[in-house]
Amino acid sequence: MQSSRMKKFDLLEVHGSAFDRGFTYGERNADRLRRHILSHYDFYSTYFARSKDELIRDAAKYANPLKDYSQNVWDELRGTADGAGVSLDEIMFLTAFNEVFYPKFEKLCTAFAVRGRSTADGLTYVGQNNDEGIDPWMNGDCVTLTRHLQSDAPNVLIYTYVGAPAMMGINSRGLAVCINALACEGPQVGVPILAIVREVLNQKDMDGAVGEIKRARRAYSLNLVIGTPETIADVESYPDRILTRQSDSVLWHTNHCLYSEGRKYENEQSRTNSETRCSRIEALLANNIGRLDLKMLEGFLSDHENGTNSICLHVDPNKPKPKQERTLDSMIYVPDKREAWLANGNPCEVEFQRYTV
């Protein structure tokens, strides 16, 4: 029996064609997937008076752009729907949850990438806390961890919410991705951002990853922190532009635009929490240049400075239920070793466990 500090994710391994991998994923996660869909329907009905039919129509407009962008991702989603015995429309609803859901809520998550002279061992590390609402995300019970064995792309370890193509992960070429939600005035008709992340995780190097972001007709905004053994980059992507910075040392990001060109998407109120966390992770990294290692970075993700605006987020009972959030999970990827160190819960309460691609 696992101790409360040694919680591990159930790791599923899938192989074969994109459809076959999706089918296995859907079949093995069918119960969780159906509960996740129902949780979303209930949330929207209760707090936004929106019906199932309205939600499905809202998500459906992203289907054709996604199919045009990536047949592989489309086939994975078809397989997931068939394997779980749900409609492809409902899988699109979960795939496009950023576009359907996030414009209404505060954005959370703190991410970083470090390498070279900034680390004690010269390795690259890419990490983040995944902060999310308790609902409709079933208090974290929606999370899946899957190893895809692929013949036409690198193998990839994917952390995501059940039914969504990909959120964070690392592939067998040592390319790791973490993400932060960004503000945007409104989604465009285009490719859902999590479908783009899935294609990014199929790439062999940084140029390929950034190229996949550029070529997509992007529906919404997302920040990607990407690392390989050779370099690290931060990519703020919006429907009409991407803003990129690379480094040989340290990068960090939370949920506001770090460039003046992106300020048009935001309001000042949306930046307050994000700026507090951003300043904190920047200070923690800057004050430890040359000494950063896995254990120290795990400690940063467990940081409680600034209370309800802390990097490690706990539920604030004073908030109304639809706005109660916490750090669901924490993760650090090590591209040089093709490793993922994941904490299944708040990292101050559970230990990081090692997984490989």
Secondary structure, 3 states (H helix, E strand, C coil): CCCCCCCCCCEEEEECCHHHHHHHHHHHCHHHHHHHHHHHHHHHHHHHCCCHHHHHHHHHCCHHHHHHHCHHHHHHHHHHHHHHCCCHHHHHHHHCHHHHHHHHCCCCCEEEEECHHHECCCCCEEEEEEEEECCCCHHHCCEEEEEEECCCCCCEEEEEECCCCCCEEEECCCCEEEEEECCCCCCCCCECHHHHHHHHCCCCCHHHHHHHHHHCCECCCEEEEEECCCCEEEEEEECCEEEEEEECCEEEECCCCCCHHHHHHCCHHHHHHHHHHHHHHHHHHHCCCCCECHHHHHHHHCCCCCHHHCCCCCCCCCCCHHHCEEEEEEEEEEHHHCEEEEECCCCCCCCCEEEEC
